[in-house]
Amino acid sequence: MIFSGVIFSALVMLLLSESAQCRRVNCKSECCSFVEGFPVRLKELRSAYREIQRFYESNDDLEPLLTENVQQNINSPYGCHVMNEILHFYLGTILPTVQKNHLHSKSPIDSIGSIFQNLKRDMLKCKNYLSCQNPFEFASIKNSYEKMKEKGVYKAMGELDMLFKYIEQYLASKRDKH
């Protein structure tokens, strides 16, 4: 539970930081609007996750899946590829497993899935705007998940707040650059 308290404290600080604040930017492209408008989507993600967070964190007693290495790669010049792989993993493996096993109510999972689908689509559409470079190796995360067996879904869902932070930091780093 100490880990959850640390994450909560970091999340509160992040929400109070400038990167999480809405700023008025005059966008001339759809991709600029996507990046600048992401704080609204992030708020929706966090709201949906709050409904189920306690359940997943209370069932999570494993080592982190989303390590500092993942964050460093997200913040690298090939962060969009990292984000694409992670979103693909959550959309193709984690969220369907949660729905199939009825691990939690459908509504927050559907909201998270819908926003992730839109985020993935917009990131692919805006890869030039986001200055995507060399791809990221996602296999180590997937291998760790598979070794966790049935508890892997608790780990992956328990780390969604960390993923939200990584996404926010990545997109915030793209603000006002174009």
MARBA-3410 file (N, C-alpha, C, O; in Angstrom, 1 decimal):
178
0.8,-1.2,0.0,0.0,0.0,0.0,0.9,1.3,0.0,0.4,2.3,-0.4 ~ 2.1,1.2,0.5,3.0,2.3,0.5,3.2,2.8,-1.0,3.2,4.0,-1.3 ~ 3.4,1.8,-1.9,3.6,2.1,-3.3,2.4,2.9,-3.8,2.6,3.9,-4.6 ~ 1.2,2.5,-3.5,0.0,3.2,-4.0,0.0,4.6,-3.4,-0.4,5.5,-4.1 ~ 0.4,4.8,-2.2,0.4,6.2,-1.6,1.4,7.0,-2.3,1.2,8.2,-2.5
2.6,6.5,-2.7,3.6,7.2,-3.4,3.0,7.6,-4.8,3.2,8.8,-5.2 ~ 2.4,6.7,-5.4,1.8,7.0,-6.7,0.7,8.0,-6.6,0.7,9.0,-7.4 ~ -0.1,7.9,-5.6,-1.2,8.9,-5.4,-0.5,10.3,-5.2,-1.0,11.3,-5.8 ~ 0.5,10.4,-4.3,1.1,11.7,-4.1,1.7,12.2,-5.4,1.6,13.4,-5.6 ~ 2.4,11.4,-6.1,3.0,11.8,-7.4,1.9,12.3,-8.4,2.1,13.3,-9.1
0.8,11.6,-8.4,-0.3,11.9,-9.3,-0.9,13.3,-8.9,-1.2,14.1,-9.8 ~ -1.1,13.5,-7.6,-1.6,14.8,-7.1,-0.6,15.9,-7.6,-1.1,17.0,-8.0 ~ 0.7,15.7,-7.4,1.6,16.7,-7.7,1.6,17.0,-9.3,1.7,18.1,-9.7 ~ 1.5,15.9,-10.0,1.4,16.0,-11.5,0.2,16.8,-11.9,0.2,17.6,-12.8 ~ -0.9,16.5,-11.3,-2.2,17.2,-11.6,-2.1,18.7,-11.3,-2.7,19.5,-12.0
-1.3,19.0,-10.3,-1.2,20.4,-9.9,-0.1,21.1,-10.8,0.0,22.3,-10.7 ~ 0.7,20.3,-11.5,1.8,20.9,-12.3,1.3,21.6,-13.5,0.1,21.5,-13.9 ~ 2.2,22.4,-14.1,1.8,23.1,-15.3,1.4,22.2,-16.5,0.6,22.6,-17.3 ~ 2.1,21.1,-16.6,1.8,20.2,-17.8,0.4,19.7,-17.8,-0.1,19.3,-18.8 ~ -0.2,19.6,-16.6,-1.6,19.1,-16.6,-2.6,20.2,-16.7,-3.8,19.9,-16.8
-2.2,21.4,-16.7,-3.1,22.5,-16.8,-3.6,22.8,-18.2,-2.8,22.6,-19.1 ~ -4.8,23.2,-18.4,-5.3,23.5,-19.7,-4.7,24.9,-20.1,-4.8,25.9,-19.3 ~ -4.2,25.0,-21.2,-3.7,26.3,-21.7,-4.3,26.6,-23.0,-4.7,25.7,-23.8 ~ -4.5,27.8,-23.3,-5.1,28.3,-24.6,-4.0,28.4,-25.6,-3.1,29.2,-25.6 ~ -4.1,27.5,-26.6,-3.1,27.5,-27.7,-3.9,27.6,-29.0,-4.9,26.9,-29.2
-3.5,28.4,-29.9,-4.1,28.5,-31.2,-3.6,27.5,-32.2,-2.6,27.8,-32.8 ~ -4.2,26.4,-32.3,-3.8,25.3,-33.1,-4.2,25.5,-34.6,-5.3,26.0,-34.9 ~ -3.2,25.2,-35.4,-3.5,25.3,-36.9,-3.6,23.9,-37.5,-3.8,23.8,-38.7 ~ -3.5,22.8,-36.7,-3.6,21.5,-37.3,-4.4,20.6,-36.4,-4.6,20.9,-35.2 ~ -4.9,19.5,-36.9,-5.7,18.5,-36.2,-4.8,17.9,-35.1,-5.3,17.5,-34.0
-3.6,17.7,-35.4,-2.6,17.0,-34.5,-2.3,17.9,-33.3,-2.2,17.5,-32.2 ~ -2.2,19.2,-33.6,-2.0,20.1,-32.5,-3.2,20.1,-31.6,-3.0,20.1,-30.3 ~ -4.4,20.1,-32.1,-5.6,20.1,-31.3,-5.7,18.8,-30.5,-6.1,18.8,-29.4 ~ -5.2,17.7,-31.1,-5.2,16.4,-30.4,-4.3,16.5,-29.2,-4.7,16.1,-28.1 ~ -3.1,17.0,-29.3,-2.1,17.1,-28.2,-2.6,18.1,-27.2,-2.6,17.8,-26.0
-3.1,19.2,-27.6,-3.5,20.3,-26.7,-4.8,19.9,-26.0,-5.1,20.3,-24.8 ~ -5.6,19.1,-26.6,-6.9,18.6,-26.0,-6.8,17.4,-25.2,-7.8,17.0,-24.6 ~ -5.6,16.8,-25.1,-5.5,15.5,-24.4,-5.8,15.7,-22.9,-6.3,14.7,-22.3 ~ -5.5,16.8,-22.2,-5.9,16.8,-20.8,-7.3,16.5,-20.5,-7.6,16.0,-19.4 ~ -8.2,16.8,-21.4,-9.6,16.5,-21.2,-9.8,14.9,-21.2,-10.5,14.4,-20.4
-9.2,14.3,-22.2,-9.2,12.8,-22.3,-8.6,12.2,-21.0,-9.1,11.2,-20.5 ~ -7.5,12.8,-20.6,-6.8,12.2,-19.5,-7.6,12.3,-18.2,-7.7,11.4,-17.4 ~ -8.4,13.4,-18.1,-9.3,13.5,-16.9,-10.4,12.4,-17.0,-10.7,11.8,-16.0 ~ -10.9,12.1,-18.2,-11.9,11.1,-18.4,-11.3,9.7,-18.0,-11.9,8.9,-17.4 ~ -10.0,9.5,-18.5,-9.3,8.2,-18.2,-9.2,8.0,-16.7,-9.5,6.9,-16.1
-8.7,9.0,-16.0,-8.5,8.9,-14.6,-9.8,8.8,-13.8,-9.9,8.0,-12.8 ~ -10.9,9.4,-14.3,-12.2,9.3,-13.6,-12.7,7.8,-13.8,-13.2,7.3,-12.8 ~ -12.6,7.3,-15.0,-13.0,5.9,-15.2,-12.2,4.9,-14.3,-12.7,4.0,-13.8 ~ -10.9,5.2,-14.3,-10.0,4.3,-13.5,-10.3,4.3,-12.0,-10.2,3.3,-11.4 ~ -10.6,5.5,-11.5,-10.9,5.7,-10.1,-12.0,4.7,-9.6,-12.0,4.3,-8.5
-12.9,4.4,-10.5,-14.0,3.5,-10.2,-13.6,2.1,-9.9,-14.2,1.4,-9.2 ~ -12.5,1.7,-10.5,-12.0,0.3,-10.4,-10.6,0.2,-9.7,-10.1,-0.9,-9.5 ~ -9.9,1.3,-9.5,-8.6,1.3,-9.1,-8.3,0.5,-7.8,-7.4,-0.3,-7.8 ~ -9.1,0.7,-6.8,-8.9,0.0,-5.5,-8.9,-1.5,-5.7,-8.1,-2.2,-5.1 ~ -9.9,-2.0,-6.5,-10.0,-3.4,-6.7,-8.7,-4.0,-7.3,-8.2,-5.0,-6.8
-8.1,-3.3,-8.3,-6.9,-3.9,-9.0,-5.7,-3.7,-8.1,-4.8,-4.6,-8.0 ~ -5.6,-2.6,-7.4,-4.4,-2.3,-6.6,-4.4,-3.3,-5.4,-3.3,-3.7,-5.0 ~ -5.6,-3.6,-4.9,-5.6,-4.6,-3.7,-5.3,-6.0,-4.1,-5.0,-6.8,-3.3 ~ -5.4,-6.3,-5.4,-5.1,-7.7,-5.9,-3.7,-7.7,-6.6,-3.3,-8.7,-7.2 ~ -2.9,-6.6,-6.4,-1.6,-6.5,-7.1,-0.5,-6.6,-6.0,-0.3,-5.7,-5.3
0.2,-7.8,-6.1,1.4,-7.9,-5.1,2.6,-8.3,-5.9,3.5,-8.9,-5.3 ~ 2.7,-8.0,-7.2,3.8,-8.4,-8.0,4.7,-7.2,-8.3,4.4,-6.0,-8.1 ~ 5.9,-7.5,-8.9,6.8,-6.5,-9.3,6.2,-5.6,-10.4,5.3,-6.1,-11.1 ~ 6.7,-4.4,-10.6,6.1,-3.5,-11.6,6.2,-4.1,-13.1,7.2,-4.7,-13.4 ~ 5.2,-3.8,-13.8,5.2,-4.2,-15.3,5.8,-3.0,-16.0,6.6,-3.1,-16.9
5.2,-1.8,-15.7,5.7,-0.6,-16.3,6.8,0.1,-15.5,6.5,0.8,-14.5 ~ 8.0,-0.2,-15.9,9.2,0.2,-15.1,9.6,1.6,-15.6,9.1,2.2,-16.5 ~ 10.7,2.1,-14.9,11.3,3.4,-15.3,11.8,3.3,-16.7,11.8,4.3,-17.4 ~ 12.2,2.1,-17.1,12.7,1.9,-18.4,11.7,2.3,-19.5,11.9,2.9,-20.5 ~ 10.4,1.9,-19.2,9.3,2.2,-20.1,9.1,3.7,-20.1,9.0,4.3,-21.2
9.1,4.4,-19.0,9.0,5.8,-18.9,10.1,6.5,-19.7,9.8,7.4,-20.5 ~ 11.3,6.0,-19.6,12.4,6.6,-20.3,12.3,6.5,-21.8,12.5,7.4,-22.6 ~ 11.8,5.3,-22.2,11.5,5.0,-23.6,10.4,5.9,-24.2,10.4,6.3,-25.3 ~ 9.3,6.1,-23.3,8.2,6.9,-23.7,8.7,8.4,-23.9,8.2,9.1,-24.8 ~ 9.6,8.8,-23.1,10.1,10.2,-23.2,11.3,10.3,-24.2,11.9,11.4,-24.3
11.6,9.3,-24.9,12.7,9.3,-25.9,12.1,9.7,-27.3,10.9,9.9,-27.4 ~ 13.0,9.9,-28.3,12.5,10.3,-29.6,11.6,9.3,-30.3,10.9,9.6,-31.2 ~ 11.6,8.0,-29.8,10.7,7.0,-30.4,9.5,6.7,-29.4,9.0,5.6,-29.5 ~ 9.1,7.6,-28.6,8.1,7.5,-27.6,6.7,7.1,-28.2,5.9,6.4,-27.6 ~ 6.5,7.6,-29.4,5.2,7.3,-30.1,5.1,5.8,-30.4,4.0,5.3,-30.3
6.2,5.2,-30.8,6.2,3.8,-31.0,5.9,3.0,-29.7,5.2,2.0,-29.7 ~ 6.6,3.5,-28.7,6.4,2.8,-27.4,4.9,2.9,-27.0,4.3,1.9,-26.6 ~ 4.3,4.1,-27.1,2.9,4.3,-26.8,2.0,3.4,-27.6,1.1,2.8,-27.1 ~ 2.3,3.3,-28.9,1.5,2.5,-29.8,1.6,1.0,-29.3,0.5,0.3,-29.3 ~ 2.8,0.5,-29.0,2.9,-0.9,-28.5,2.1,-1.1,-27.2,1.5,-2.1,-27.0
2.3,-0.2,-26.3,1.6,-0.3,-25.0,0.1,-0.3,-25.2,-0.7,-1.1,-24.6 ~ -0.4,0.7,-26.0,-1.9,0.8,-26.2,-2.3,-0.5,-26.9,-3.4,-1.0,-26.6 ~ -1.6,-1.0,-27.9,-1.9,-2.3,-28.5,-2.0,-3.4,-27.5,-3.0,-4.2,-27.6 ~ -1.1,-3.5,-26.6,-1.1,-4.5,-25.5,-2.3,-4.4,-24.6,-3.0,-5.4,-24.4 ~ -2.7,-3.2,-24.2,-3.8,-3.0,-23.3,-5.1,-3.3,-24.1,-6.0,-3.9,-23.6
-5.2,-2.8,-25.3,-6.4,-3.0,-26.1,-6.6,-4.5,-26.6,-7.7,-5.0,-26.7 ~ -5.5,-5.1,-26.9,-5.5,-6.5,-27.4,-5.5,-7.6,-26.4,-5.9,-8.7,-26.6 ~ -4.9,-7.3,-25.2,-4.7,-8.3,-24.2,-5.4,-8.0,-22.9,-6.2,-8.8,-22.4 ~ -5.0,-6.9,-22.3,-5.5,-6.6,-20.9,-7.0,-6.4,-20.8,-7.7,-7.1,-20.1 ~ -7.5,-5.4,-21.6,-8.9,-5.0,-21.5,-9.8,-6.2,-21.9,-10.8,-6.4,-21.2
-9.5,-6.9,-23.0,-10.3,-8.1,-23.3,-10.3,-9.1,-22.2,-11.3,-9.8,-22.0 ~ -9.2,-9.3,-21.6,-9.1,-10.3,-20.5,-10.0,-9.9,-19.3,-10.7,-10.7,-18.7 ~ -10.0,-8.6,-19.0,-10.8,-8.1,-17.9,-12.3,-8.3,-18.3,-13.0,-8.7,-17.4 ~ -12.7,-8.0,-19.5,-14.0,-8.2,-19.9,-14.5,-9.6,-19.9,-15.6,-10.0,-19.5 ~ -13.6,-10.5,-20.5,-13.9,-11.9,-20.6,-14.1,-12.6,-19.2,-15.0,-13.4,-19.0
-13.2,-12.2,-18.3,-13.3,-12.8,-16.9,-14.2,-12.0,-16.0,-14.3,-12.3,-14.8 ~ -14.9,-11.0,-16.5,-15.8,-10.2,-15.7,-15.1,-9.7,-14.4,-15.7,-9.8,-13.3 ~ -13.9,-9.2,-14.5,-13.2,-8.8,-13.3,-13.7,-7.5,-12.8,-13.4,-7.2,-11.6 ~ -14.4,-6.8,-13.6,-15.0,-5.6,-13.1,-16.1,-5.1,-14.0,-16.3,-5.6,-15.0 ~ -16.8,-4.1,-13.5,-17.9,-3.6,-14.2,-17.5,-3.1,-15.6,-16.4,-2.6,-15.8
-18.4,-3.2,-16.6,-18.1,-3.0,-18.0,-17.9,-1.5,-18.3,-17.0,-1.2,-19.1 ~ -18.6,-0.6,-17.6,-18.6,0.8,-18.0,-17.2,1.4,-17.9,-16.8,2.1,-18.9 ~ -16.5,1.4,-16.8,-15.2,2.0,-16.8,-14.2,1.4,-17.8,-13.4,2.1,-18.4 ~ -14.3,0.1,-17.9,-13.4,-0.6,-18.9,-13.7,-0.2,-20.3,-12.8,0.1,-21.1 ~ -15.0,0.0,-20.7,-15.4,0.4,-22.0,-14.9,1.9,-22.2,-14.4,2.2,-23.3
-15.0,2.7,-21.2,-14.5,4.1,-21.3,-13.0,4.2,-21.6,-12.5,4.9,-22.5 ~ -12.3,3.4,-20.8,-10.8,3.4,-20.9,-10.5,2.8,-22.3,-9.6,3.4,-23.0 ~ -11.1,1.7,-22.7,-10.8,1.2,-24.0,-11.1,2.1,-25.2,-10.4,2.2,-26.1 ~ -12.3,2.8,-25.1,-12.6,3.8,-26.1,-11.6,4.9,-26.3,-11.2,5.3,-27.4 ~ -11.2,5.4,-25.1,-10.2,6.5,-25.2,-8.9,6.0,-25.7,-8.2,6.7,-26.4
-8.5,4.8,-25.3,-7.2,4.2,-25.8,-7.3,4.0,-27.3,-6.3,4.2,-28.0 ~ -8.5,3.5,-27.8,-8.6,3.3,-29.2,-8.4,4.7,-30.0,-7.7,4.7,-31.0 ~ -9.1,5.7,-29.5,-9.0,7.0,-30.1,-7.6,7.6,-30.0,-7.1,8.2,-30.9 ~ -7.0,7.4,-28.8,-5.6,7.8,-28.6,-4.6,7.1,-29.6,-3.8,7.8,-30.2 ~ -4.8,5.8,-29.8,-3.9,5.1,-30.7,-4.1,5.6,-32.1,-3.2,5.8,-32.8
-5.4,5.7,-32.5,-5.7,6.2,-33.9,-5.1,7.6,-34.1,-4.4,7.8,-35.1 ~ -5.3,8.5,-33.1,-4.8,9.9,-33.3,-3.2,9.9,-33.3,-2.6,10.7,-34.0 ~ -2.6,9.1,-32.5,-1.1,9.0,-32.5,-0.6,8.5,-33.8,0.4,9.0,-34.3 ~ -1.2,7.5,-34.3,-0.8,7.0,-35.6,-1.0,8.0,-36.7,-0.1,8.2,-37.6 ~ -2.1,8.7,-36.7,-2.4,9.8,-37.7,-1.4,10.9,-37.5,-1.1,11.6,-38.5
-0.9,11.2,-36.3,-0.1,12.3,-36.1,1.4,12.0,-35.9,2.1,12.7,-35.2 ~ 1.8,10.8,-36.4,3.2,10.4,-36.1,4.3,11.4,-36.6,5.3,11.5,-36.0 ~ 4.0,12.1,-37.7,5.0,13.1,-38.2,5.0,14.3,-37.2,6.0,14.8,-36.9 ~ 3.8,14.7,-36.8,3.7,15.8,-35.9,4.4,15.5,-34.6,5.1,16.4,-34.0 ~ 4.3,14.2,-34.1,5.0,13.8,-32.9,6.4,13.5,-33.0,7.1,13.1,-32.1
7.0,13.6,-34.2,8.4,13.4,-34.5,8.8,11.9,-34.1,9.8,11.8,-33.4 ~ 8.0,11.0,-34.6,8.4,9.6,-34.2,9.7,9.1,-34.9,10.0,9.5,-36.0 ~ 10.5,8.4,-34.1,11.7,7.8,-34.6,11.7,6.3,-34.4,10.7,5.7,-34.3 ~ 12.9,5.8,-34.3,13.1,4.3,-34.2,12.2,3.6,-33.2,11.8,4.2,-32.2 ~ 11.7,2.4,-33.5,10.8,1.7,-32.7,11.3,1.2,-31.4,12.6,1.1,-31.2
10.5,0.9,-30.5,10.8,0.5,-29.1,10.5,-1.1,-29.0,9.6,-1.6,-29.7 ~ 11.3,-1.8,-28.3,11.2,-3.2,-28.1,10.2,-3.5,-27.0,10.5,-3.2,-25.8 ~ 9.0,-3.9,-27.3,8.0,-4.1,-26.3,7.9,-5.5,-25.7,7.2,-5.8,-24.8 ~ 8.7,-6.4,-26.3,8.6,-7.9,-26.0,8.9,-8.1,-24.5,8.3,-9.0,-23.9 ~ 9.8,-7.4,-23.9,10.1,-7.6,-22.5,8.9,-7.4,-21.6,8.7,-8.1,-20.6
8.1,-6.4,-21.8,6.9,-6.2,-21.0,5.9,-7.3,-21.2,5.3,-7.8,-20.3 ~ 5.7,-7.7,-22.5,4.8,-8.8,-22.8,5.3,-10.1,-22.1,4.5,-10.9,-21.6 ~ 6.6,-10.4,-22.2,7.1,-11.6,-21.6,6.9,-11.6,-20.0,6.5,-12.6,-19.5 ~ 7.1,-10.4,-19.4,6.9,-10.3,-18.0,5.5,-10.6,-17.6,5.1,-11.3,-16.7 ~ 4.6,-10.0,-18.4,3.1,-10.2,-18.2,2.8,-11.7,-18.3,2.0,-12.2,-17.5
3.3,-12.3,-19.3,2.9,-13.7,-19.5,3.5,-14.6,-18.4,2.8,-15.6,-18.0 ~ 4.6,-14.3,-17.8,5.2,-15.0,-16.7,4.3,-14.9,-15.4,4.3,-15.7,-14.5 ~ 3.6,-13.8,-15.3,2.7,-13.5,-14.2,1.4,-14.3,-14.2,0.7,-14.4,-13.2 ~ 1.2,-15.0,-15.3,0.0,-15.8,-15.5,-1.3,-15.0,-15.2,-1.4,-13.9,-15.7 ~ -2.2,-15.6,-14.5,-3.5,-15.0,-14.2,-3.4,-13.7,-13.4,-4.3,-12.8,-13.4
-2.3,-13.5,-12.6,-2.1,-12.3,-11.8,-1.6,-11.1,-12.7,-1.7,-10.0,-12.3 ~ -1.2,-11.4,-13.9,-0.7,-10.4,-14.8,-1.7,-9.3,-15.1,-1.4,-8.1,-15.2 ~ -3.0,-9.7,-15.2,-4.0,-8.7,-15.5,-4.2,-7.8,-14.4,-4.4,-6.6,-14.6 ~ -4.0,-8.2,-13.1,-4.1,-7.4,-12.0,-2.9,-6.4,-12.0,-3.1,-5.2,-11.7 ~ -1.8,-6.9,-12.3,-0.6,-6.0,-12.4,-0.8,-4.9,-13.4,-0.6,-3.7,-13.2
-1.2,-5.3,-14.6,-1.4,-4.4,-15.7,-2.4,-3.4,-15.4,-2.3,-2.2,-15.7 ~ -3.6,-3.8,-14.9,-4.6,-2.9,-14.5,-4.2,-2.0,-13.3,-4.6,-0.8,-13.3 ~ -3.5,-2.6,-12.4,-3.1,-1.8,-11.2,-2.1,-0.7,-11.6,-1.9,0.2,-10.8 ~ -1.5,-0.8,-12.8,-0.5,0.2,-13.2,-1.1,1.2,-14.2,-0.3,2.0,-14.8 ~ -2.4,1.2,-14.4,-2.9,2.1,-15.4,-2.7,3.6,-15.0,-2.4,4.4,-15.9
-2.7,3.9,-13.7,-2.5,5.3,-13.3,-1.0,5.7,-13.7,-0.8,6.8,-14.1 ~ -0.1,4.7,-13.6,1.3,5.0,-14.0,1.3,5.2,-15.6,2.0,6.1,-16.0 ~ 0.6,4.4,-16.3,0.5,4.6,-17.7,-0.1,5.9,-18.1,0.4,6.6,-19.0 ~ -1.1,6.3,-17.4,-1.8,7.6,-17.7,-0.7,8.7,-17.5,-0.6,9.7,-18.3 ~ 0.1,8.6,-16.5,1.2,9.6,-16.2,2.2,9.6,-17.3,2.6,10.7,-17.8
2.6,8.5,-17.8,3.5,8.4,-18.9,3.0,9.0,-20.2,3.6,9.7,-20.9 ~ 1.7,8.7,-20.5,1.0,9.3,-21.6,1.0,10.8,-21.5,1.3,11.5,-22.4 ~ 0.6,11.3,-20.3,0.5,12.7,-20.1,1.8,13.4,-20.3,1.9,14.4,-20.9 ~ 2.9,12.8,-19.7,4.2,13.4,-19.8,4.7,13.4,-21.3,5.3,14.4,-21.7 ~ 4.4,12.3,-22.0,4.8,12.3,-23.4,4.1,13.4,-24.2,4.7,14.1,-24.9
2.8,13.4,-24.1,2.0,14.4,-24.8,2.3,15.8,-24.4,2.3,16.8,-25.2 ~ 2.5,16.0,-23.1,2.9,17.4,-22.6,4.2,17.8,-23.2,4.5,19.0,-23.4 ~ 5.2,16.9,-23.4,6.4,17.2,-24.0,6.3,17.7,-25.4,7.2,18.3,-26.0 ~ 5.2,17.3,-26.1,5.0,17.7,-27.5,4.2,19.0,-27.6,4.1,19.6,-28.7 ~ 3.8,19.6,-26.5,3.0,20.8,-26.5,3.9,22.0,-26.9,5.1,22.0,-26.5
3.4,22.9,-27.6,4.1,24.2,-28.0,5.4,24.0,-28.7,6.2,24.9,-28.8 ~ 5.6,22.8,-29.3,6.8,22.5,-30.1,6.6,22.7,-31.6,7.5,22.9,-32.3 ~ 5.3,22.8,-31.9,5.0,22.8,-33.4,4.2,24.1,-33.6,3.9,24.4,-34.8
END
